[in-house]
Amino acid sequence: MPSRELPLVLIVDDEPALVELGKRALESAGYRVIFAHSGAEALTASGGERVQLLLTDLNMPGMSGRELATELRKTHRGLKILYLTAHADDLFGLLNVLDADEAFLEKPVTAAALCDAVAMQLFGTHARP
């Protein structure tokens, strides 16, 4: 019986500590993880593999998380988005409205909360792969 391909999550944040937390937590939960520290770096990070979920800081120097999501959706069909922000009160002023395949998580975040939010975005449940 063929094994189910594990979801590929792309983590993008200009804070290395958050990238490391996300990488460790999500790999421990059974996800495949790639990461980048900027939007520009993220555009090539997947090496052509299809990313199922983008976990990105909303506010980054250069390219915002929203701009990155727009670019990645051009090449990653069905991409789900989970925005991280330390400024949740500003979130809706910037985005107006979240699409059905978008959600946000407020920083600071725990490993457990991050894993739960990723599972909810990918599977609609707290179940993990």
N, CA, C and O atoms as a GROMACS GRO file, in nm:
protein
  516
    1MET      N    1   0.084  -0.116   0.000
    1MET     CA    2   0.000   0.000   0.000
    1MET      C    3   0.090   0.124   0.000
    1MET      O    4   0.178   0.135   0.085
    2PRO      N    5   0.069   0.220  -0.095
    2PRO     CA    6   0.156   0.337  -0.100
    2PRO      C    7   0.134   0.427   0.021
    2PRO      O    8   0.021   0.442   0.069
    3SER      N    9   0.243   0.486   0.070
    3SER     CA   10   0.229   0.575   0.185
    3SER      C   11   0.179   0.711   0.140
    3SER      O   12   0.210   0.757   0.030
    4ARG      N   13   0.102   0.773   0.224
    4ARG     CA   14   0.050   0.906   0.196
    4ARG      C   15   0.164   1.006   0.205
    4ARG      O   16   0.243   1.004   0.299
    5GLU      N   17   0.172   1.094   0.105
    5GLU     CA   18   0.276   1.195   0.108
    5GLU      C   19   0.246   1.295   0.219
    5GLU      O   20   0.135   1.346   0.231
    6LEU      N   21   0.346   1.321   0.300
    6LEU     CA   22   0.329   1.416   0.410
    6LEU      C   23   0.318   1.557   0.355
    6LEU      O   24   0.386   1.591   0.259
    7PRO      N   25   0.232   1.640   0.414
    7PRO     CA   26   0.217   1.777   0.368
    7PRO      C   27   0.349   1.854   0.380
    7PRO      O   28   0.425   1.838   0.475
    8LEU      N   29   0.374   1.939   0.280
    8LEU     CA   30   0.493   2.024   0.280
    8LEU      C   31   0.453   2.164   0.326
    8LEU      O   32   0.366   2.228   0.266
    9VAL      N   33   0.518   2.211   0.432
    9VAL     CA   34   0.491   2.343   0.490
    9VAL      C   35   0.613   2.430   0.466
    9VAL      O   36   0.726   2.391   0.494
   10LEU      N   37   0.588   2.550   0.415
   10LEU     CA   38   0.692   2.649   0.396
   10LEU      C   39   0.678   2.754   0.505
   10LEU      O   40   0.576   2.822   0.514
   11ILE      N   41   0.782   2.767   0.588
   11ILE     CA   42   0.784   2.866   0.695
   11ILE      C   43   0.869   2.983   0.650
   11ILE      O   44   0.984   2.966   0.608
   12VAL      N   45   0.812   3.103   0.658
   12VAL     CA   46   0.886   3.223   0.618
   12VAL      C   47   0.872   3.328   0.728
   12VAL      O   48   0.762   3.375   0.757
   13ASP      N   49   0.984   3.364   0.788
   13ASP     CA   50   0.984   3.467   0.891
   13ASP      C   51   1.125   3.524   0.899
   13ASP      O   52   1.223   3.452   0.883
   14ASP      N   53   1.134   3.653   0.925
   14ASP     CA   54   1.266   3.716   0.937
   14ASP      C   55   1.325   3.698   1.077
   14ASP      O   56   1.435   3.745   1.104
   15GLU      N   57   1.253   3.631   1.166
   15GLU     CA   58   1.303   3.600   1.300
   15GLU      C   59   1.353   3.455   1.302
   15GLU      O   60   1.271   3.363   1.302
   16PRO      N   61   1.484   3.432   1.304
   16PRO     CA   62   1.537   3.296   1.302
   16PRO      C   63   1.484   3.207   1.414
   16PRO      O   64   1.464   3.087   1.393
   17ALA      N   65   1.460   3.263   1.533
   17ALA     CA   66   1.410   3.182   1.645
   17ALA      C   67   1.271   3.126   1.615
   17ALA      O   68   1.240   3.013   1.651
   18LEU      N   69   1.188   3.204   1.550
   18LEU     CA   70   1.054   3.157   1.516
   18LEU      C   71   1.060   3.049   1.407
   18LEU      O   72   0.986   2.951   1.412
   19VAL      N   73   1.148   3.069   1.311
   19VAL     CA   74   1.165   2.968   1.206
   19VAL      C   75   1.210   2.835   1.270
   19VAL      O   76   1.158   2.729   1.235
   20GLU      N   77   1.304   2.842   1.360
   20GLU     CA   78   1.354   2.721   1.426
   20GLU      C   79   1.246   2.654   1.510
   20GLU      O   80   1.232   2.532   1.506
   21LEU      N   81   1.170   2.731   1.586
   21LEU     CA   82   1.059   2.676   1.663
   21LEU      C   83   0.960   2.606   1.571
   21LEU      O   84   0.921   2.492   1.597
   22GLY      N   85   0.921   2.672   1.464
   22GLY     CA   86   0.825   2.614   1.370
   22GLY      C   87   0.878   2.487   1.305
   22GLY      O   88   0.806   2.388   1.294
   23LYS      N   89   1.002   2.491   1.263
   23LYS     CA   90   1.064   2.375   1.198
   23LYS      C   91   1.064   2.254   1.292
   23LYS      O   92   1.021   2.145   1.255
   24ARG      N   93   1.113   2.274   1.413
   24ARG     CA   94   1.118   2.163   1.510
   24ARG      C   95   0.979   2.109   1.544
   24ARG      O   96   0.957   1.988   1.543
   25ALA      N   97   0.886   2.200   1.572
   25ALA     CA   98   0.752   2.158   1.612
   25ALA      C   99   0.681   2.084   1.499
   25ALA      O  100   0.623   1.977   1.522
   26LEU      N  101   0.687   2.138   1.380
   26LEU     CA  102   0.613   2.076   1.269
   26LEU      C  103   0.677   1.946   1.222
   26LEU      O  104   0.605   1.852   1.186
   27GLU      N  105   0.809   1.938   1.222
   27GLU     CA  106   0.874   1.811   1.187
   27GLU      C  107   0.840   1.704   1.290
   27GLU      O  108   0.816   1.589   1.255
   28SER      N  109   0.838   1.742   1.418
   28SER     CA  110   0.801   1.647   1.523
   28SER      C  111   0.658   1.599   1.507
   28SER      O  112   0.624   1.486   1.545
   29ALA      N  113   0.572   1.686   1.452
   29ALA     CA  114   0.431   1.650   1.432
   29ALA      C  115   0.410   1.572   1.302
   29ALA      O  116   0.298   1.530   1.273
   30GLY      N  117   0.516   1.551   1.224
   30GLY     CA  118   0.504   1.467   1.105
   30GLY      C  119   0.496   1.539   0.972
   30GLY      O  120   0.470   1.477   0.869
   31TYR      N  121   0.519   1.670   0.972
   31TYR     CA  122   0.516   1.746   0.847
   31TYR      C  123   0.655   1.752   0.784
   31TYR      O  124   0.756   1.741   0.854
   32ARG      N  125   0.658   1.768   0.654
   32ARG     CA  126   0.782   1.802   0.586
   32ARG      C  127   0.790   1.955   0.589
   32ARG      O  128   0.690   2.022   0.564
   33VAL      N  129   0.907   2.009   0.618
   33VAL     CA  130   0.922   2.153   0.637
   33VAL      C  131   1.039   2.206   0.557
   33VAL      O  132   1.148   2.149   0.558
   34ILE      N  133   1.015   2.317   0.489
   34ILE     CA  134   1.122   2.396   0.431
   34ILE      C  135   1.104   2.536   0.486
   34ILE      O  136   0.997   2.571   0.534
   35PHE      N  137   1.209   2.618   0.479
   35PHE     CA  138   1.198   2.750   0.539
   35PHE      C  139   1.278   2.852   0.461
   35PHE      O  140   1.366   2.819   0.382
   36ALA      N  141   1.244   2.977   0.486
   36ALA     CA  142   1.316   3.091   0.429
   36ALA      C  143   1.305   3.206   0.528
   36ALA      O  144   1.217   3.209   0.613
   37HIS      N  145   1.398   3.300   0.514
   37HIS     CA  146   1.400   3.415   0.605
   37HIS      C  147   1.351   3.543   0.539
   37HIS      O  148   1.354   3.650   0.600
   38SER      N  149   1.307   3.533   0.413
   38SER     CA  150   1.253   3.649   0.343
   38SER      C  151   1.158   3.601   0.234
   38SER      O  152   1.160   3.485   0.194
   39GLY      N  153   1.076   3.692   0.187
   39GLY     CA  154   0.985   3.658   0.079
   39GLY      C  155   1.059   3.621  -0.047
   39GLY      O  156   1.022   3.524  -0.114
   40ALA      N  157   1.163   3.696  -0.080
   40ALA     CA  158   1.240   3.668  -0.202
   40ALA      C  159   1.302   3.528  -0.195
   40ALA      O  160   1.298   3.454  -0.294
   41GLU      N  161   1.357   3.492  -0.082
   41GLU     CA  162   1.416   3.359  -0.064
   41GLU      C  163   1.310   3.250  -0.072
   41GLU      O  164   1.335   3.141  -0.125
   42ALA      N  165   1.192   3.279  -0.022
   42ALA     CA  166   1.082   3.181  -0.019
   42ALA      C  167   1.033   3.144  -0.159
   42ALA      O  168   0.986   3.032  -0.180
   43LEU      N  169   1.044   3.235  -0.253
   43LEU     CA  170   0.992   3.210  -0.387
   43LEU      C  171   1.061   3.094  -0.456
   43LEU      O  172   1.004   3.034  -0.548
   44THR      N  173   1.182   3.061  -0.414
   44THR     CA  174   1.255   2.950  -0.475
   44THR      C  175   1.282   2.836  -0.378
   44THR      O  176   1.343   2.736  -0.417
   45ALA      N  177   1.239   2.848  -0.255
   45ALA     CA  178   1.272   2.751  -0.150
   45ALA      C  179   1.218   2.610  -0.176
   45ALA      O  180   1.278   2.512  -0.133
   46SER      N  181   1.106   2.599  -0.245
   46SER     CA  182   1.044   2.467  -0.263
   46SER      C  183   1.114   2.382  -0.368
   46SER      O  184   1.089   2.262  -0.376
   47GLY      N  185   1.199   2.442  -0.448
   47GLY     CA  186   1.270   2.365  -0.550
   47GLY      C  187   1.175   2.295  -0.646
   47GLY      O  188   1.209   2.190  -0.700
   48GLY      N  189   1.059   2.350  -0.668
   48GLY     CA  190   0.963   2.292  -0.761
   48GLY      C  191   0.861   2.199  -0.696
   48GLY      O  192   0.764   2.160  -0.761
   49GLU      N  193   0.882   2.162  -0.570
   49GLU     CA  194   0.783   2.079  -0.500
   49GLU      C  195   0.661   2.163  -0.466
   49GLU      O  196   0.672   2.282  -0.440
   50ARG      N  197   0.543   2.099  -0.465
   50ARG     CA  198   0.421   2.171  -0.432
   50ARG      C  199   0.408   2.190  -0.281
   50ARG      O  200   0.409   2.093  -0.205
   51VAL      N  201   0.395   2.313  -0.240
   51VAL     CA  202   0.376   2.349  -0.099
   51VAL      C  203   0.226   2.348  -0.071
   51VAL      O  204   0.148   2.407  -0.145
   52GLN      N  205   0.187   2.282   0.038
   52GLN     CA  206   0.046   2.278   0.076
   52GLN      C  207   0.008   2.394   0.168
   52GLN      O  208  -0.105   2.442   0.164
   53LEU      N  209   0.104   2.439   0.251
   53LEU     CA  210   0.073   2.546   0.346
   53LEU      C  211   0.190   2.642   0.358
   53LEU      O  212   0.305   2.600   0.374
   54LEU      N  213   0.159   2.769   0.350
   54LEU     CA  214   0.255   2.876   0.374
   54LEU      C  215   0.229   2.930   0.512
   54LEU      O  216   0.120   2.978   0.541
   55LEU      N  217   0.329   2.924   0.598
   55LEU     CA  218   0.325   2.979   0.733
   55LEU      C  219   0.418   3.099   0.730
   55LEU      O  220   0.540   3.083   0.728
   56THR      N  221   0.362   3.219   0.730
   56THR     CA  222   0.445   3.337   0.709
   56THR      C  223   0.413   3.451   0.804
   56THR      O  224   0.298   3.472   0.842
   57ASP      N  225   0.516   3.523   0.838
   57ASP     CA  226   0.500   3.648   0.911
   57ASP      C  227   0.427   3.744   0.818
   57ASP      O  228   0.457   3.749   0.699
   58LEU      N  229   0.335   3.817   0.869
   58LEU     CA  230   0.262   3.913   0.787
   58LEU      C  231   0.350   4.033   0.752
   58LEU      O  232   0.349   4.080   0.638
   59ASN      N  233   0.426   4.081   0.849
   59ASN     CA  234   0.510   4.200   0.828
   59ASN      C  235   0.657   4.161   0.825
   59ASN      O  236   0.716   4.127   0.928
   60MET      N  237   0.715   4.167   0.705
   60MET     CA  238   0.857   4.139   0.689
   60MET      C  239   0.917   4.249   0.602
   60MET      O  240   0.847   4.310   0.521
   61PRO      N  241   1.046   4.274   0.617
   61PRO     CA  242   1.112   4.372   0.530
   61PRO      C  243   1.110   4.322   0.384
   61PRO      O  244   1.122   4.202   0.359
   62GLY      N  245   1.095   4.412   0.293
   62GLY     CA  246   1.097   4.375   0.151
   62GLY      C  247   0.960   4.335   0.100
   62GLY      O  248   0.888   4.417   0.044
   63MET      N  249   0.925   4.209   0.118
   63MET     CA  250   0.799   4.155   0.069
   63MET      C  251   0.715   4.111   0.188
   63MET      O  252   0.761   4.032   0.272
   64SER      N  253   0.593   4.160   0.197
   64SER     CA  254   0.506   4.122   0.308
   64SER      C  255   0.458   3.978   0.290
   64SER      O  256   0.468   3.922   0.182
   65GLY      N  257   0.406   3.921   0.396
   65GLY     CA  258   0.349   3.787   0.388
   65GLY      C  259   0.234   3.780   0.290
   65GLY      O  260   0.217   3.680   0.220
   66ARG      N  261   0.153   3.884   0.284
   66ARG     CA  262   0.040   3.888   0.190
   66ARG      C  263   0.090   3.889   0.045
   66ARG      O  264   0.036   3.818  -0.040
   67GLU      N  265   0.192   3.970   0.017
   67GLU     CA  266   0.250   3.974  -0.118
   67GLU      C  267   0.311   3.839  -0.154
   67GLU      O  268   0.297   3.792  -0.267
   68LEU      N  269   0.378   3.777  -0.059
   68LEU     CA  270   0.437   3.646  -0.081
   68LEU      C  271   0.329   3.544  -0.112
   68LEU      O  272   0.344   3.465  -0.206
   69ALA      N  273   0.221   3.543  -0.037
   69ALA     CA  274   0.111   3.450  -0.060
   69ALA      C  275   0.055   3.466  -0.201
   69ALA      O  276   0.028   3.368  -0.269
   70THR      N  277   0.038   3.589  -0.243
   70THR     CA  278  -0.015   3.616  -0.378
   70THR      C  279   0.078   3.558  -0.484
   70THR      O  280   0.031   3.498  -0.581
   71GLU      N  281   0.208   3.576  -0.467
   71GLU     CA  282   0.304   3.523  -0.564
   71GLU      C  283   0.307   3.370  -0.564
   71GLU      O  284   0.308   3.308  -0.670
   72LEU      N  285   0.308   3.310  -0.446
   72LEU     CA  286   0.317   3.163  -0.438
   72LEU      C  287   0.191   3.095  -0.491
   72LEU      O  288   0.199   2.984  -0.543
   73ARG      N  289   0.078   3.159  -0.478
   73ARG     CA  290  -0.046   3.099  -0.529
   73ARG      C  291  -0.045   3.083  -0.680
   73ARG      O  292  -0.121   3.003  -0.735
   74LYS      N  293   0.041   3.157  -0.748
   74LYS     CA  294   0.053   3.145  -0.894
   74LYS      C  295   0.113   3.011  -0.934
   74LYS      O  296   0.088   2.962  -1.044
   75THR      N  297   0.193   2.951  -0.846
   75THR     CA  298   0.261   2.826  -0.879
   75THR      C  299   0.226   2.709  -0.787
   75THR      O  300   0.263   2.595  -0.815
   76HIS      N  301   0.155   2.735  -0.680
   76HIS     CA  302   0.120   2.630  -0.584
   76HIS      C  303  -0.033   2.624  -0.569
   76HIS      O  304  -0.092   2.691  -0.485
   77ARG      N  305  -0.092   2.542  -0.653
   77ARG     CA  306  -0.239   2.526  -0.656
   77ARG      C  307  -0.291   2.481  -0.520
   77ARG      O  308  -0.234   2.391  -0.458
   78GLY      N  309  -0.399   2.544  -0.473
   78GLY     CA  310  -0.463   2.504  -0.348
   78GLY      C  311  -0.386   2.543  -0.223
   78GLY      O  312  -0.413   2.490  -0.115
   79LEU      N  313  -0.292   2.635  -0.236
   79LEU     CA  314  -0.208   2.676  -0.122
   79LEU      C  315  -0.294   2.734  -0.010
   79LEU      O  316  -0.378   2.822  -0.033
   80LYS      N  317  -0.273   2.685   0.111
   80LYS     CA  318  -0.337   2.739   0.230
   80LYS      C  319  -0.236   2.832   0.298
   80LYS      O  320  -0.115   2.813   0.287
   81ILE      N  321  -0.289   2.932   0.367
   81ILE     CA  322  -0.203   3.034   0.428
   81ILE      C  323  -0.234   3.045   0.577
   81ILE      O  324  -0.350   3.046   0.618
   82LEU      N  325  -0.128   3.053   0.656
   82LEU     CA  326  -0.140   3.082   0.798
   82LEU      C  327  -0.045   3.199   0.826
   82LEU      O  328   0.077   3.183   0.826
   83TYR      N  329  -0.104   3.316   0.851
   83TYR     CA  330  -0.025   3.435   0.881
   83TYR      C  331   0.009   3.439   1.029
   83TYR      O  332  -0.075   3.407   1.114
   84LEU      N  333   0.131   3.477   1.060
   84LEU     CA  334   0.173   3.502   1.197
   84LEU      C  335   0.188   3.652   1.213
   84LEU      O  336   0.243   3.719   1.124
   85THR      N  337   0.141   3.706   1.324
   85THR     CA  338   0.156   3.848   1.345
   85THR      C  339   0.161   3.880   1.494
   85THR      O  340   0.093   3.817   1.575
   86ALA      N  341   0.242   3.976   1.526
   86ALA     CA  342   0.246   4.027   1.664
   86ALA      C  343   0.150   4.144   1.678
   86ALA      O  344   0.135   4.201   1.786
   87HIS      N  345   0.085   4.180   1.567
   87HIS     CA  346  -0.004   4.296   1.564
   87HIS      C  347  -0.141   4.256   1.511
   87HIS      O  348  -0.184   4.306   1.408
   88ALA      N  349  -0.208   4.168   1.581
   88ALA     CA  350  -0.338   4.117   1.535
   88ALA      C  351  -0.439   4.230   1.518
   88ALA      O  352  -0.525   4.222   1.430
   89ASP      N  353  -0.430   4.333   1.599
   89ASP     CA  354  -0.526   4.443   1.587
   89ASP      C  355  -0.509   4.518   1.455
   89ASP      O  356  -0.605   4.579   1.406
   90ASP      N  357  -0.390   4.514   1.396
   90ASP     CA  358  -0.366   4.578   1.266
   90ASP      C  359  -0.398   4.486   1.149
   90ASP      O  360  -0.410   4.531   1.035
   91LEU      N  361  -0.412   4.357   1.176
   91LEU     CA  362  -0.427   4.258   1.070
   91LEU      C  363  -0.542   4.290   0.975
   91LEU      O  364  -0.523   4.291   0.853
   92PHE      N  365  -0.657   4.317   1.028
   92PHE     CA  366  -0.772   4.336   0.940
   92PHE      C  367  -0.770   4.470   0.869
   92PHE      O  368  -0.832   4.485   0.764
   93GLY      N  369  -0.700   4.567   0.924
   93GLY     CA  370  -0.681   4.692   0.852
   93GLY      C  371  -0.593   4.672   0.729
   93GLY      O  372  -0.610   4.740   0.628
   94LEU      N  373  -0.499   4.579   0.738
   94LEU     CA  374  -0.410   4.550   0.626
   94LEU      C  375  -0.474   4.459   0.522
   94LEU      O  376  -0.456   4.478   0.402
   95LEU      N  377  -0.549   4.361   0.568
   95LEU     CA  378  -0.603   4.260   0.478
   95LEU      C  379  -0.748   4.281   0.441
   95LEU      O  380  -0.796   4.223   0.344
   96ASN      N  381  -0.819   4.363   0.516
   96ASN     CA  382  -0.963   4.382   0.500
   96ASN      C  383  -1.038   4.256   0.539
   96ASN      O  384  -1.118   4.258   0.633
   97VAL      N  385  -1.015   4.148   0.469
   97VAL     CA  386  -1.087   4.023   0.493
   97VAL      C  387  -0.995   3.907   0.461
   97VAL      O  388  -0.917   3.914   0.366
   98LEU      N  389  -1.002   3.801   0.538
   98LEU     CA  390  -0.925   3.680   0.508
   98LEU      C  391  -1.005   3.591   0.415
   98LEU      O  392  -1.126   3.577   0.431
   99ASP      N  393  -0.938   3.531   0.317
   99ASP     CA  394  -1.003   3.434   0.230
   99ASP      C  395  -1.032   3.306   0.308
   99ASP      O  396  -0.983   3.289   0.420
  100ALA      N  397  -1.112   3.218   0.250
  100ALA     CA  398  -1.150   3.093   0.316
  100ALA      C  399  -1.029   3.005   0.347
  100ALA      O  400  -1.031   2.929   0.443
  101ASP      N  401  -0.924   3.014   0.267
  101ASP     CA  402  -0.806   2.931   0.288
  101ASP      C  403  -0.695   3.004   0.363
  101ASP      O  404  -0.579   2.964   0.358
  102GLU      N  405  -0.731   3.113   0.434
  102GLU     CA  406  -0.636   3.191   0.512
  102GLU      C  407  -0.680   3.197   0.658
  102GLU      O  408  -0.799   3.199   0.689
  103ALA      N  409  -0.581   3.201   0.746
  103ALA     CA  410  -0.607   3.217   0.889
  103ALA      C  411  -0.488   3.292   0.949
  103ALA      O  412  -0.388   3.315   0.881
  104PHE      N  413  -0.500   3.331   1.075
  104PHE     CA  414  -0.387   3.396   1.138
  104PHE      C  415  -0.369   3.343   1.279
  104PHE      O  416  -0.462   3.292   1.342
  105LEU      N  417  -0.248   3.357   1.327
  105LEU     CA  418  -0.210   3.317   1.461
  105LEU      C  419  -0.128   3.430   1.519
  105LEU      O  420  -0.035   3.480   1.455
  106GLU      N  421  -0.162   3.471   1.641
  106GLU     CA  422  -0.092   3.583   1.702
  106GLU      C  423   0.036   3.537   1.770
  106GLU      O  424   0.038   3.435   1.839
  107LYS      N  425   0.143   3.614   1.750
  107LYS     CA  426   0.270   3.591   1.819
  107LYS      C  427   0.261   3.656   1.956
  107LYS      O  428   0.188   3.753   1.972
  108PRO      N  429   0.331   3.606   2.055
  108PRO     CA  430   0.414   3.486   2.053
  108PRO      C  431   0.328   3.360   2.048
  108PRO      O  432   0.212   3.360   2.091
  109VAL      N  433   0.385   3.255   1.995
  109VAL     CA  434   0.311   3.131   1.973
  109VAL      C  435   0.387   3.014   2.036
  109VAL      O  436   0.510   3.012   2.038
  110THR      N  437   0.312   2.918   2.087
  110THR     CA  438   0.374   2.796   2.140
  110THR      C  439   0.381   2.692   2.030
  110THR      O  440   0.312   2.702   1.928
  111ALA      N  441   0.464   2.593   2.049
  111ALA     CA  442   0.476   2.484   1.952
  111ALA      C  443   0.343   2.411   1.936
  111ALA      O  444   0.304   2.378   1.824
  112ALA      N  445   0.274   2.387   2.045
  112ALA     CA  446   0.146   2.316   2.038
  112ALA      C  447   0.040   2.396   1.963
  112ALA      O  448  -0.032   2.340   1.880
  113ALA      N  449   0.032   2.526   1.990
  113ALA     CA  450  -0.065   2.611   1.920
  113ALA      C  451  -0.034   2.618   1.772
  113ALA      O  452  -0.125   2.618   1.689
  114LEU      N  453   0.093   2.623   1.739
  114LEU     CA  454   0.134   2.627   1.599
  114LEU      C  455   0.093   2.498   1.527
  114LEU      O  456   0.037   2.503   1.418
  115CYS      N  457   0.121   2.385   1.588
  115CYS     CA  458   0.085   2.256   1.528
  115CYS      C  459  -0.067   2.243   1.512
  115CYS      O  460  -0.115   2.194   1.410
  116ASP      N  461  -0.142   2.287   1.611
  116ASP     CA  462  -0.288   2.282   1.602
  116ASP      C  463  -0.340   2.371   1.490
  116ASP      O  464  -0.428   2.330   1.414
  117ALA      N  465  -0.286   2.492   1.478
  117ALA     CA  466  -0.330   2.584   1.374
  117ALA      C  467  -0.297   2.531   1.234
  117ALA      O  468  -0.378   2.544   1.142
  118VAL      N  469  -0.181   2.471   1.219
  118VAL     CA  470  -0.143   2.412   1.089
  118VAL      C  471  -0.237   2.297   1.055
  118VAL      O  472  -0.284   2.288   0.941
  119ALA      N  473  -0.264   2.210   1.151
  119ALA     CA  474  -0.356   2.098   1.127
  119ALA      C  475  -0.495   2.148   1.089
  119ALA      O  476  -0.559   2.093   1.000
  120MET      N  477  -0.542   2.251   1.156
  120MET     CA  478  -0.674   2.307   1.124
  120MET      C  479  -0.677   2.361   0.982
  120MET      O  480  -0.776   2.343   0.911
  121GLN      N  481  -0.571   2.428   0.940
  121GLN     CA  482  -0.566   2.483   0.804
  121GLN      C  483  -0.561   2.372   0.700
  121GLN      O  484  -0.627   2.381   0.596
  122LEU      N  485  -0.483   2.270   0.726
  122LEU     CA  486  -0.464   2.164   0.626
  122LEU      C  487  -0.579   2.063   0.624
  122LEU      O  488  -0.621   2.018   0.518
  123PHE      N  489  -0.629   2.028   0.741
  123PHE     CA  490  -0.723   1.916   0.750
  123PHE      C  491  -0.859   1.953   0.809
  123PHE      O  492  -0.951   1.871   0.808
  124GLY      N  493  -0.872   2.077   0.860
  124GLY     CA  494  -0.999   2.117   0.921
  124GLY      C  495  -1.023   2.052   1.056
  124GLY      O  496  -1.136   2.047   1.105
  125THR      N  497  -0.917   2.002   1.117
  125THR     CA  498  -0.926   1.934   1.245
  125THR      C  499  -0.793   1.949   1.318
  125THR      O  500  -0.695   1.993   1.258
  126HIS      N  501  -0.788   1.915   1.444
  126HIS     CA  502  -0.662   1.919   1.519
  126HIS      C  503  -0.579   1.793   1.495
  126HIS      O  504  -0.469   1.781   1.548
  127ALA      N  505  -0.631   1.701   1.415
  127ALA     CA  506  -0.555   1.579   1.383
  127ALA      C  507  -0.431   1.616   1.302
  127ALA      O  508  -0.433   1.709   1.221
  128ARG      N  509  -0.327   1.544   1.326
  128ARG     CA  510  -0.199   1.569   1.255
  128ARG      C  511  -0.174   1.453   1.160
  128ARG      O  512  -0.239   1.349   1.170
  129PRO      N  513  -0.078   1.470   1.068
  129PRO     CA  514  -0.055   1.363   0.968
  129PRO      C  515  -0.020   1.229   1.031
  129PRO      O  516   0.002   1.132   0.959
   0.00000   0.00000   0.00000
